[in-house]
Amino acid sequence: MLNIVFFVCFGVGVGFVVLSFLIGELGGGADGLESGASFLKPSVISSFLTVFGGVGLIAQSRTIAVVAVGVAALAAFAVSFLFYRFIIVPLQRAQNTSTVEKQSLIGRDATVIEFIPQGRFGKISLSVNGNKLSGPAKSEDGNEIARGQTVEVVYIDKNTYHVRRKGF
């Protein structure tokens, strides 16, 4: 009976990892509970289940049931904690510091890195908080803008920067 519990835990954990890989994070971005229990993320839970089931299956064949459950639970808690502490938390910190609000880019100076033809698209580059951003750009007044020229971001529409020459 205990063998079935370990096998189901292992299967659910591995199955979640495979599904997440194939179709993306399940839940559409609701990755965890917002009520202070941020360690209850699907990836942490799946790592717990996978380790608990796998270690339980191995330990059960070598010891008695009570010891197998204890060893499996201890290993699963340890791996899940380490996974959360050293992978999830640093990734969240990096993501929070590197994201930029689009509205904060309006009024910033940028450099044209690909010629912007009359009424068409080119490309600009700008630096924000030490991060270098680039994207498609179009002249606000429809005129061409040469490569290397400094421009100002006027507004952003559908991920396209609408810019004007600096000083106009």
OpenMM code with the backbone's topology and positions (N, CA, C; nanometers):
from openmm import Vec3, app, unit

residues = "MET LEU ASN ILE VAL PHE PHE VAL CYS PHE GLY VAL GLY VAL GLY PHE VAL VAL LEU SER PHE LEU ILE GLY GLU LEU GLY GLY GLY ALA ASP GLY LEU GLU SER GLY ALA SER PHE LEU LYS PRO SER VAL ILE SER SER PHE LEU THR VAL PHE GLY GLY VAL GLY LEU ILE ALA GLN SER ARG THR ILE ALA VAL VAL ALA VAL GLY VAL ALA ALA LEU ALA ALA PHE ALA VAL SER PHE LEU PHE TYR ARG PHE ILE ILE VAL PRO LEU GLN ARG ALA GLN ASN THR SER THR VAL GLU LYS GLN SER LEU ILE GLY ARG ASP ALA THR VAL ILE GLU PHE ILE PRO GLN GLY ARG PHE GLY LYS ILE SER LEU SER VAL ASN GLY ASN LYS LEU SER GLY PRO ALA LYS SER GLU ASP GLY ASN GLU ILE ALA ARG GLY GLN THR VAL GLU VAL VAL TYR ILE ASP LYS ASN THR TYR HIS VAL ARG ARG LYS GLY PHE".split()
positions = [
    Vec3(0.0822, -0.1197, 0.0000),
    Vec3(0.0000, 0.0000, 0.0000),
    Vec3(0.0863, 0.1257, 0.0000),
    Vec3(0.1882, 0.1274, 0.0840),
    Vec3(0.2763, 0.2431, 0.0904),
    Vec3(0.3520, 0.2607, -0.0401),
    Vec3(0.3808, 0.1493, -0.1038),
    Vec3(0.4477, 0.1517, -0.2331),
    Vec3(0.3652, 0.2319, -0.3345),
    Vec3(0.2328, 0.2168, -0.3305),
    Vec3(0.1436, 0.2886, -0.4221),
    Vec3(0.1479, 0.4388, -0.3936),
    Vec3(0.1493, 0.4774, -0.2665),
    Vec3(0.1563, 0.6197, -0.2290),
    Vec3(0.2846, 0.6819, -0.2833),
    Vec3(0.3968, 0.6148, -0.2635),
    Vec3(0.5240, 0.6670, -0.3143),
    Vec3(0.5223, 0.6762, -0.4668),
    Vec3(0.4689, 0.5736, -0.5305),
    Vec3(0.4654, 0.5726, -0.6767),
    Vec3(0.3768, 0.6848, -0.7309),
    Vec3(0.2596, 0.7074, -0.6689),
    Vec3(0.1686, 0.8144, -0.7121),
    Vec3(0.2345, 0.9510, -0.6918),
    Vec3(0.2985, 0.9733, -0.5780),
    Vec3(0.3672, 1.1007, -0.5533),
    Vec3(0.4754, 1.1248, -0.6573),
    Vec3(0.5534, 1.0239, -0.6828),
    Vec3(0.6599, 1.0359, -0.7824),
    Vec3(0.6015, 1.0638, -0.9207),
    Vec3(0.4979, 0.9907, -0.9569),
    Vec3(0.4343, 1.0087, -1.0879),
    Vec3(0.3724, 1.1460, -1.1047),
    Vec3(0.3048, 1.1953, -1.0017),
    Vec3(0.2433, 1.3285, -1.0088),
    Vec3(0.3518, 1.4356, -1.0197),
    Vec3(0.4568, 1.4228, -0.9419),
    Vec3(0.5660, 1.5206, -0.9478),
    Vec3(0.6328, 1.5244, -1.0833),
    Vec3(0.6677, 1.4095, -1.1362),
    Vec3(0.7320, 1.4025, -1.2674),
    Vec3(0.6336, 1.4452, -1.3763),
    Vec3(0.5090, 1.4037, -1.3646),
    Vec3(0.4076, 1.4422, -1.4624),
    Vec3(0.3887, 1.5926, -1.4688),
    Vec3(0.3900, 1.6580, -1.3532),
    Vec3(0.3761, 1.8038, -1.3513),
    Vec3(0.4949, 1.8702, -1.4199),
    Vec3(0.6135, 1.8215, -1.3937),
    Vec3(0.7325, 1.8782, -1.4579),
    Vec3(0.7237, 1.8622, -1.6096),
    Vec3(0.6845, 1.7465, -1.6557),
    Vec3(0.6732, 1.7222, -1.8002),
    Vec3(0.5653, 1.8120, -1.8612),
    Vec3(0.4487, 1.8202, -1.7981),
    Vec3(0.3425, 1.9071, -1.8488),
    Vec3(0.3851, 2.0535, -1.8499),
    Vec3(0.4512, 2.0973, -1.7445),
    Vec3(0.4984, 2.2360, -1.7385),
    Vec3(0.5953, 2.2645, -1.8512),
    Vec3(0.6814, 2.1697, -1.8796),
    Vec3(0.7768, 2.1870, -1.9883),
    Vec3(0.7052, 2.1948, -2.1228),
    Vec3(0.6049, 2.1109, -2.1422),
    Vec3(0.5369, 2.1040, -2.2711),
    Vec3(0.4403, 2.2194, -2.2947),
    Vec3(0.3672, 2.2604, -2.1943),
    Vec3(0.2652, 2.3633, -2.2158),
    Vec3(0.2850, 2.4874, -2.1306),
    Vec3(0.3932, 2.4990, -2.0597),
    Vec3(0.4192, 2.6173, -1.9777),
    Vec3(0.3663, 2.5991, -1.8375),
    Vec3(0.3914, 2.6977, -1.7559),
    Vec3(0.3518, 2.6927, -1.6144),
    Vec3(0.2001, 2.6803, -1.6029),
    Vec3(0.1538, 2.5773, -1.5321),
    Vec3(0.0101, 2.5585, -1.5146),
    Vec3(-0.0449, 2.6675, -1.4235),
    Vec3(-0.1630, 2.7137, -1.4520),
    Vec3(-0.2255, 2.8164, -1.3700),
    Vec3(-0.2131, 2.9544, -1.4298),
    Vec3(-0.1488, 2.9700, -1.5423),
    Vec3(-0.1425, 3.0977, -1.6117),
    Vec3(-0.0833, 3.2102, -1.5304),
    Vec3(0.0204, 3.1846, -1.4558),
    Vec3(0.0875, 3.2894, -1.3812),
    Vec3(0.0469, 3.2938, -1.2351),
    Vec3(-0.0520, 3.2177, -1.1943),
    Vec3(-0.0887, 3.2130, -1.0537),
    Vec3(0.0051, 3.1158, -0.9855),
    Vec3(0.1302, 3.1531, -0.9808),
    Vec3(0.2350, 3.0638, -0.9330),
    Vec3(0.2533, 3.0808, -0.7832),
    Vec3(0.1665, 3.0191, -0.7077),
    Vec3(0.1812, 3.0247, -0.5636),
    Vec3(0.0673, 3.1005, -0.4999),
    Vec3(0.0642, 3.0947, -0.3689),
    Vec3(-0.0382, 3.1638, -0.2935),
    Vec3(0.0150, 3.2994, -0.2515),
    Vec3(-0.0686, 3.4000, -0.2638),
    Vec3(-0.0250, 3.5358, -0.2333),
    Vec3(-0.0380, 3.5684, -0.0850),
    Vec3(-0.0875, 3.4788, -0.0048),
    Vec3(-0.1139, 3.5068, 0.1352),
    Vec3(0.0076, 3.4817, 0.2232),
    Vec3(0.1247, 3.5204, 0.1782),
    Vec3(0.2442, 3.5059, 0.2598),
    Vec3(0.3113, 3.3703, 0.2486),
    Vec3(0.2461, 3.2736, 0.1855),
    Vec3(0.3029, 3.1401, 0.1715),
    Vec3(0.3632, 3.1255, 0.0323),
    Vec3(0.4607, 3.2113, 0.0020),
    Vec3(0.5157, 3.2132, -0.1329),
    Vec3(0.5982, 3.0887, -0.1645),
    Vec3(0.6311, 3.0076, -0.0642),
    Vec3(0.7053, 2.8844, -0.0895),
    Vec3(0.6138, 2.7758, -0.1455),
    Vec3(0.4820, 2.7986, -0.1438),
    Vec3(0.3876, 2.7006, -0.1968),
    Vec3(0.3636, 2.7267, -0.3451),
    Vec3(0.4695, 2.7172, -0.4218),
    Vec3(0.4623, 2.7344, -0.5658),
    Vec3(0.4534, 2.5963, -0.6298),
    Vec3(0.3885, 2.5879, -0.7450),
    Vec3(0.3764, 2.4567, -0.8104),
    Vec3(0.5105, 2.3872, -0.8342),
    Vec3(0.6135, 2.4637, -0.8697),
    Vec3(0.7431, 2.4009, -0.8948),
    Vec3(0.8044, 2.3447, -0.7659),
    Vec3(0.7838, 2.4118, -0.6539),
    Vec3(0.8362, 2.3621, -0.5255),
    Vec3(0.7564, 2.2404, -0.4806),
    Vec3(0.6253, 2.2461, -0.4979),
    Vec3(0.5412, 2.1319, -0.4603),
    Vec3(0.5748, 2.0098, -0.5462),
    Vec3(0.5952, 2.0320, -0.6754),
    Vec3(0.6289, 1.9173, -0.7609),
    Vec3(0.7653, 1.8596, -0.7264),
    Vec3(0.8602, 1.9450, -0.6864),
    Vec3(0.9905, 1.8910, -0.6454),
    Vec3(0.9756, 1.8091, -0.5171),
    Vec3(0.8912, 1.8562, -0.4244),
    Vec3(0.8672, 1.7794, -0.3016),
    Vec3(0.8079, 1.6428, -0.3344),
    Vec3(0.7024, 1.6413, -0.4178),
    Vec3(0.6371, 1.5147, -0.4506),
    Vec3(0.7311, 1.4186, -0.5220),
    Vec3(0.8093, 1.4713, -0.6147),
    Vec3(0.9014, 1.3861, -0.6896),
    Vec3(1.0057, 1.3233, -0.5983),
    Vec3(1.0669, 1.4051, -0.5143),
    Vec3(1.1701, 1.3532, -0.4234),
    Vec3(1.1085, 1.2600, -0.3199),
    Vec3(0.9934, 1.2979, -0.2635),
    Vec3(0.9278, 1.2125, -0.1639),
    Vec3(0.8963, 1.0753, -0.2230),
    Vec3(0.8373, 1.0747, -0.3421),
    Vec3(0.8040, 0.9474, -0.4051),
    Vec3(0.9257, 0.8663, -0.4434),
    Vec3(1.0236, 0.9318, -0.5039),
    Vec3(1.1442, 0.8606, -0.5477),
    Vec3(1.2257, 0.8051, -0.4325),
    Vec3(1.2532, 0.8892, -0.3335),
    Vec3(1.3304, 0.8428, -0.2168),
    Vec3(1.2503, 0.7388, -0.1392),
    Vec3(1.1191, 0.7571, -0.1303),
    Vec3(1.0340, 0.6588, -0.0610),
    Vec3(1.0389, 0.5226, -0.1271),
    Vec3(1.0337, 0.5208, -0.2596),
    Vec3(1.0418, 0.3930, -0.3308),
    Vec3(1.1753, 0.3239, -0.3064),
    Vec3(1.2823, 0.4008, -0.3079),
    Vec3(1.4155, 0.3428, -0.2847),
    Vec3(1.4300, 0.2972, -0.1398),
    Vec3(1.3897, 0.3850, -0.0461),
    Vec3(1.4066, 0.3531, 0.0962),
    Vec3(1.3172, 0.2369, 0.1395),
    Vec3(1.1990, 0.2245, 0.0826),
    Vec3(1.1074, 0.1180, 0.1218),
    Vec3(1.1634, -0.0203, 0.0901),
    Vec3(1.2384, -0.0283, -0.0178),
    Vec3(1.2935, -0.1583, -0.0529),
    Vec3(1.4100, -0.1973, 0.0372),
    Vec3(1.4618, -0.1021, 0.1159),
    Vec3(1.5786, -0.1296, 0.1986),
    Vec3(1.5519, -0.1242, 0.3492),
    Vec3(1.4401, -0.0625, 0.3902),
    Vec3(1.4101, -0.0485, 0.5330),
    Vec3(1.2631, -0.0777, 0.5597),
    Vec3(1.2236, -0.0555, 0.6850),
    Vec3(1.0823, -0.0724, 0.7204),
    Vec3(1.0045, 0.0538, 0.6802),
    Vec3(0.8727, 0.0427, 0.6766),
    Vec3(0.7850, 0.1477, 0.6245),
    Vec3(0.8010, 0.2805, 0.6985),
    Vec3(0.8062, 0.2780, 0.8304),
    Vec3(0.8149, 0.4014, 0.9093),
    Vec3(0.9440, 0.4766, 0.8776),
    Vec3(1.0533, 0.4060, 0.8674),
    Vec3(1.1814, 0.4679, 0.8352),
    Vec3(1.1782, 0.5221, 0.6922),
    Vec3(1.1178, 0.4481, 0.6006),
    Vec3(1.1093, 0.4921, 0.4618),
    Vec3(1.0324, 0.6232, 0.4502),
    Vec3(0.9199, 0.6341, 0.5218),
    Vec3(0.8411, 0.7580, 0.5194),
    Vec3(0.9215, 0.8726, 0.5794),
    Vec3(0.9888, 0.8483, 0.6890),
    Vec3(1.0696, 0.9532, 0.7533),
    Vec3(1.1837, 1.0004, 0.6658),
    Vec3(1.2567, 0.9070, 0.6078),
    Vec3(1.3692, 0.9425, 0.5199),
    Vec3(1.3180, 1.0169, 0.3969),
    Vec3(1.2081, 0.9693, 0.3377),
    Vec3(1.1518, 1.0331, 0.2189),
    Vec3(1.1048, 1.1748, 0.2498),
    Vec3(1.0365, 1.1931, 0.3616),
    Vec3(0.9870, 1.3255, 0.3998),
    Vec3(1.1026, 1.4211, 0.4283),
    Vec3(1.2035, 1.3737, 0.5002),
    Vec3(1.3195, 1.4577, 0.5307),
    Vec3(1.3924, 1.4989, 0.4032),
    Vec3(1.4148, 1.4053, 0.3139),
    Vec3(1.4822, 1.4363, 0.1872),
    Vec3(1.3986, 1.5327, 0.1039),
    Vec3(1.2670, 1.5117, 0.0987),
    Vec3(1.1793, 1.5978, 0.0194),
    Vec3(1.1766, 1.7404, 0.0747),
    Vec3(1.1664, 1.7543, 0.2068),
    Vec3(1.1698, 1.8887, 0.2664),
    Vec3(1.3033, 1.9574, 0.2387),
    Vec3(1.4114, 1.8849, 0.2525),
    Vec3(1.5442, 1.9438, 0.2302),
    Vec3(1.5615, 1.9902, 0.0858),
    Vec3(1.5285, 1.9043, -0.0094),
    Vec3(1.5438, 1.9411, -0.1507),
    Vec3(1.4506, 2.0560, -0.1876),
    Vec3(1.3270, 2.0523, -0.1411),
    Vec3(1.2322, 2.1596, -0.1714),
    Vec3(1.2781, 2.2927, -0.1128),
    Vec3(1.3280, 2.2900, 0.0103),
    Vec3(1.3782, 2.4125, 0.0727),
    Vec3(1.4969, 2.4677, -0.0050),
    Vec3(1.5913, 2.3818, -0.0375),
    Vec3(1.7094, 2.4263, -0.1126),
    Vec3(1.6714, 2.4789, -0.2508),
    Vec3(1.5785, 2.4129, -0.3174),
    Vec3(1.5301, 2.4565, -0.4480),
    Vec3(1.4674, 2.5954, -0.4374),
    Vec3(1.3821, 2.6147, -0.3368),
    Vec3(1.3167, 2.7434, -0.3173),
    Vec3(1.4184, 2.8515, -0.2830),
    Vec3(1.5037, 2.8211, -0.1868),
    Vec3(1.5977, 2.9213, -0.1346),
    Vec3(1.7038, 2.9629, -0.2361),
    Vec3(1.7579, 2.8693, -0.3109),
    Vec3(1.8714, 2.8984, -0.3976),
    Vec3(1.8373, 2.9092, -0.5470),
    Vec3(1.7141, 2.8780, -0.5854),
    Vec3(1.6764, 2.8924, -0.7257),
    Vec3(1.5576, 2.9880, -0.7412),
    Vec3(1.4467, 2.9599, -0.6748),
    Vec3(1.3256, 3.0407, -0.6912),
    Vec3(1.3455, 3.1836, -0.6413),
    Vec3(1.3942, 3.2001, -0.5180),
    Vec3(1.4102, 3.3351, -0.4607),
    Vec3(1.5069, 3.4210, -0.5432),
    Vec3(1.6260, 3.3729, -0.5796),
    Vec3(1.7130, 3.4565, -0.6638),
    Vec3(1.6519, 3.4913, -0.7995),
    Vec3(1.5784, 3.3988, -0.8603),
    Vec3(1.5138, 3.4285, -0.9874),
    Vec3(1.4063, 3.5357, -0.9715),
    Vec3(1.3305, 3.5319, -0.8626),
    Vec3(1.2291, 3.6344, -0.8378),
    Vec3(1.2944, 3.7708, -0.8163),
    Vec3(1.4039, 3.7739, -0.7416),
    Vec3(1.4737, 3.9016, -0.7194),
    Vec3(1.5265, 3.9582, -0.8505),
    Vec3(1.5839, 3.8727, -0.9326),
    Vec3(1.6372, 3.9184, -1.0612),
    Vec3(1.5253, 3.9687, -1.1510),
    Vec3(1.4127, 3.9017, -1.1509),
    Vec3(1.3005, 3.9431, -1.2340),
    Vec3(1.2449, 4.0758, -1.1859),
    Vec3(1.2332, 4.0959, -1.0557),
    Vec3(1.1773, 4.2190, -1.0022),
    Vec3(1.2665, 4.3392, -1.0292),
    Vec3(1.3975, 4.3206, -1.0344),
    Vec3(1.4864, 4.4342, -1.0571),
    Vec3(1.5058, 4.4656, -1.2037),
    Vec3(1.4723, 4.3724, -1.2921),
    Vec3(1.4993, 4.3958, -1.4335),
    Vec3(1.3766, 4.4396, -1.5126),
    Vec3(1.2579, 4.4305, -1.4545),
    Vec3(1.1402, 4.4722, -1.5284),
    Vec3(1.1242, 4.6231, -1.5233),
    Vec3(1.0792, 4.6795, -1.6336),
    Vec3(1.0627, 4.8234, -1.6449),
    Vec3(0.9198, 4.8509, -1.6894),
    Vec3(0.8553, 4.9442, -1.6244),
    Vec3(0.7214, 4.9846, -1.6659),
    Vec3(0.7311, 5.0633, -1.7958),
    Vec3(0.6450, 5.0330, -1.8907),
    Vec3(0.6482, 5.1023, -2.0193),
    Vec3(0.6312, 5.2523, -2.0023),
    Vec3(0.5423, 5.2921, -1.9143),
    Vec3(0.5152, 5.4350, -1.8976),
    Vec3(0.6379, 5.5111, -1.8461),
    Vec3(0.7282, 5.4419, -1.7757),
    Vec3(0.8482, 5.5092, -1.7255),
    Vec3(0.9491, 5.5373, -1.8373),
    Vec3(0.9274, 5.4794, -1.9549),
    Vec3(1.0179, 5.5015, -2.0679),
    Vec3(0.9830, 5.6280, -2.1469),
    Vec3(0.8615, 5.6771, -2.1295),
    Vec3(0.8184, 5.7962, -2.2019),
    Vec3(0.8995, 5.9169, -2.1528),
    Vec3(0.9535, 5.9907, -2.2491),
    Vec3(1.0366, 6.1069, -2.2183),
    Vec3(1.1851, 6.0753, -2.2091),
    Vec3(1.2199, 5.9489, -2.2145),
    Vec3(1.3614, 5.9099, -2.2066),
    Vec3(1.4295, 5.9253, -2.3410),
    Vec3(1.5599, 5.9498, -2.3334),
    Vec3(1.6414, 5.9587, -2.4542),
    Vec3(1.6795, 5.8182, -2.5001),
    Vec3(1.6864, 5.8034, -2.6323),
    Vec3(1.7257, 5.6766, -2.6927),
    Vec3(1.8132, 5.7071, -2.8139),
    Vec3(1.8789, 5.6046, -2.8631),
    Vec3(1.9639, 5.6177, -2.9814),
    Vec3(1.9075, 5.5298, -3.0919),
    Vec3(1.8992, 5.5855, -3.2119),
    Vec3(1.8528, 5.5087, -3.3268),
    Vec3(1.9651, 5.4145, -3.3682),
    Vec3(1.9369, 5.2832, -3.3662),
    Vec3(2.0403, 5.1856, -3.4034),
    Vec3(2.0135, 5.1253, -3.5410),
    Vec3(1.8917, 5.1429, -3.5916),
    Vec3(1.8592, 5.1059, -3.7298),
    Vec3(1.7783, 5.2206, -3.7884),
    Vec3(1.8234, 5.2701, -3.9006),
    Vec3(1.7604, 5.3810, -3.9716),
    Vec3(1.6076, 5.3700, -3.9697),
    Vec3(1.5404, 5.4814, -3.9393),
    Vec3(1.3944, 5.4856, -3.9405),
    Vec3(1.3516, 5.5572, -4.0692),
    Vec3(1.3054, 5.4809, -4.1702),
    Vec3(1.2628, 5.5419, -4.2966),
    Vec3(1.1330, 5.6222, -4.2789),
    Vec3(1.1037, 5.7060, -4.3733),
    Vec3(0.9837, 5.7886, -4.3695),
    Vec3(0.8592, 5.7002, -4.3634),
    Vec3(0.7816, 5.7148, -4.2549),
    Vec3(0.6580, 5.6400, -4.2369),
    Vec3(0.6749, 5.4917, -4.2092),
    Vec3(0.7971, 5.4469, -4.1845),
    Vec3(0.8236, 5.3041, -4.1640),
    Vec3(0.8914, 5.2823, -4.0294),
    Vec3(0.9341, 5.1605, -4.0061),
    Vec3(0.9929, 5.1227, -3.8778),
    Vec3(1.1443, 5.1119, -3.8847),
    Vec3(1.2073, 5.1489, -3.7758),
    Vec3(1.3493, 5.1278, -3.7543),
    Vec3(1.3653, 5.0665, -3.6167),
    Vec3(1.4779, 5.0916, -3.5527),
    Vec3(1.5019, 5.0326, -3.4210),
    Vec3(1.5787, 5.1316, -3.3342),
    Vec3(1.5414, 5.1370, -3.2053),
    Vec3(1.6119, 5.2231, -3.1102),
    Vec3(1.6667, 5.1399, -2.9957),
    Vec3(1.7562, 5.2017, -2.9209),
    Vec3(1.8151, 5.1391, -2.8022),
    Vec3(1.8200, 5.2442, -2.6922),
    Vec3(1.7867, 5.2029, -2.5702),
    Vec3(1.7953, 5.2922, -2.4565),
    Vec3(1.8383, 5.2147, -2.3335),
    Vec3(1.8903, 5.2869, -2.2364),
    Vec3(1.9398, 5.2259, -2.1138),
    Vec3(1.8562, 5.2749, -1.9957),
    Vec3(1.8066, 5.1778, -1.9153),
    Vec3(1.7250, 5.2101, -1.7990),
    Vec3(1.7726, 5.1248, -1.6822),
    Vec3(1.8115, 5.1898, -1.5739),
    Vec3(1.8569, 5.1191, -1.4533),
    Vec3(1.9664, 5.0173, -1.4834),
    Vec3(2.0550, 5.0506, -1.5729),
    Vec3(2.1645, 4.9610, -1.6080),
    Vec3(2.1278, 4.8516, -1.7062),
    Vec3(2.0003, 4.8437, -1.7444),
    Vec3(1.9552, 4.7445, -1.8419),
    Vec3(1.9428, 4.8109, -1.9781),
    Vec3(1.9895, 4.7440, -2.0804),
    Vec3(1.9808, 4.7962, -2.2163),
    Vec3(1.8575, 4.7373, -2.2842),
    Vec3(1.7705, 4.8254, -2.3328),
    Vec3(1.6487, 4.7844, -2.4011),
    Vec3(1.6562, 4.8274, -2.5461),
    Vec3(1.5939, 4.7514, -2.6337),
    Vec3(1.5841, 4.7916, -2.7730),
    Vec3(1.4512, 4.7422, -2.8267),
    Vec3(1.4061, 4.8069, -2.9329),
    Vec3(1.2802, 4.7661, -2.9909),
    Vec3(1.2488, 4.8445, -3.1158),
    Vec3(1.1403, 4.8049, -3.1845),
    Vec3(1.1013, 4.8741, -3.3063),
    Vec3(1.0566, 5.0157, -3.2756),
    Vec3(1.0883, 5.1062, -3.3677),
    Vec3(1.0533, 5.2466, -3.3469),
    Vec3(1.0029, 5.3078, -3.4755),
    Vec3(0.9199, 5.4074, -3.4592),
    Vec3(0.8630, 5.4803, -3.5712),
    Vec3(0.8674, 5.6286, -3.5357),
    Vec3(0.8937, 5.7106, -3.6343),
    Vec3(0.8976, 5.8544, -3.6124),
    Vec3(0.7567, 5.9061, -3.5856),
    Vec3(0.7435, 5.9899, -3.4850),
    Vec3(0.6123, 6.0439, -3.4481),
    Vec3(0.5525, 6.1268, -3.5616),
    Vec3(0.6356, 6.2052, -3.6306),
    Vec3(0.5852, 6.2913, -3.7374),
    Vec3(0.5960, 6.2270, -3.8760),
    Vec3(0.6425, 6.1017, -3.8816),
    Vec3(0.6498, 6.0299, -4.0076),
    Vec3(0.7764, 6.0550, -4.0879),
    Vec3(0.8637, 6.1465, -4.0423),
    Vec3(0.9883, 6.1758, -4.1138),
    Vec3(1.0938, 6.0715, -4.0818),
    Vec3(1.1939, 6.0640, -4.1697),
    Vec3(1.3028, 5.9689, -4.1463),
    Vec3(1.3967, 6.0216, -4.0383),
    Vec3(1.4603, 5.9283, -3.9698),
    Vec3(1.5581, 5.9618, -3.8661),
    Vec3(1.6806, 5.8754, -3.8898),
    Vec3(1.7953, 5.9407, -3.8961),
    Vec3(1.9200, 5.8718, -3.9281),
    Vec3(1.9686, 5.7860, -3.8115),
    Vec3(2.0456, 5.6845, -3.8480),
    Vec3(2.1095, 5.5966, -3.7494),
    Vec3(2.2077, 5.6788, -3.6662),
    Vec3(2.2111, 5.6526, -3.5360),
    Vec3(2.3025, 5.7221, -3.4457),
    Vec3(2.2447, 5.8492, -3.3855),
    Vec3(2.1292, 5.8932, -3.4343),
    Vec3(2.0684, 6.0156, -3.3833),
    Vec3(2.0001, 5.9903, -3.2493),
    Vec3(2.0038, 6.0920, -3.1628),
    Vec3(1.9367, 6.0830, -3.0333),
    Vec3(1.7914, 6.1253, -3.0507),
    Vec3(1.7023, 6.0430, -2.9951),
    Vec3(1.5589, 6.0700, -3.0036),
    Vec3(1.4987, 6.0636, -2.8632),
    Vec3(1.3747, 6.1090, -2.8535),
    Vec3(1.3000, 6.1040, -2.7282),
    Vec3(1.1782, 6.0161, -2.7491),
    Vec3(1.1504, 5.9276, -2.6541),
    Vec3(1.0328, 5.8417, -2.6620),
    Vec3(0.9102, 5.9263, -2.6279),
    Vec3(0.8147, 5.9333, -2.7220),
    Vec3(0.6945, 6.0144, -2.7029),
    Vec3(0.5816, 5.9298, -2.6451),
    Vec3(0.5594, 5.8129, -2.7038),
    Vec3(0.4625, 5.7178, -2.6498),
    Vec3(0.4947, 5.5789, -2.7038),
    Vec3(0.4303, 5.4795, -2.6431),
    Vec3(0.4518, 5.3398, -2.6826),
    Vec3(0.3161, 5.2804, -2.7169),
    Vec3(0.3056, 5.2226, -2.8360),
    Vec3(0.1809, 5.1627, -2.8800),
    Vec3(0.2110, 5.0240, -2.9370),
    Vec3(0.1519, 4.9226, -2.8766),
    Vec3(0.1711, 4.7831, -2.9208),
    Vec3(0.3194, 4.7482, -2.9338),
    Vec3(0.3964, 4.7797, -2.8316),
    Vec3(0.5400, 4.7511, -2.8231),
    Vec3(0.6236, 4.8219, -2.9284),
    Vec3(0.5696, 4.9249, -2.9902),
    Vec3(0.6452, 5.0076, -3.0831),
    Vec3(0.6686, 5.1431, -3.0190),
    Vec3(0.7945, 5.1852, -3.0166),
    Vec3(0.8297, 5.3156, -2.9626),
    Vec3(0.8038, 5.4222, -3.0691),
    Vec3(0.7257, 5.5223, -3.0358),
    Vec3(0.7055, 5.6358, -3.1241),
    Vec3(0.7951, 5.7469, -3.0713),
    Vec3(0.8852, 5.7917, -3.1565),
    Vec3(0.9917, 5.8815, -3.1114),
    Vec3(0.9935, 6.0100, -3.1949),
    Vec3(1.0608, 6.1111, -3.1393),
    Vec3(1.0868, 6.2343, -3.2137),
    Vec3(1.2313, 6.2716, -3.1934),
    Vec3(1.2868, 6.3409, -3.2930),
    Vec3(1.4253, 6.3867, -3.2823),
    Vec3(1.4386, 6.4739, -3.1595),
    Vec3(1.5476, 6.4590, -3.0930),
    Vec3(1.5745, 6.5365, -2.9715),
    Vec3(1.5900, 6.6823, -3.0099),
    Vec3(1.5166, 6.7697, -2.9396),
    Vec3(1.5274, 6.9121, -2.9605),
    Vec3(1.4241, 6.9687, -3.0545),
    Vec3(1.3337, 6.8832, -3.1088),
    Vec3(1.2296, 6.9331, -3.1992),
    Vec3(1.0989, 6.9408, -3.1292),
] * unit.nanometer
topology = app.Topology()
chain = topology.addChain("A")
for resn in residues:
    res = topology.addResidue(resn, chain)
    for name in ("N", "CA", "C"):
        topology.addAtom(name, app.Element.getBySymbol(name[0]), res)
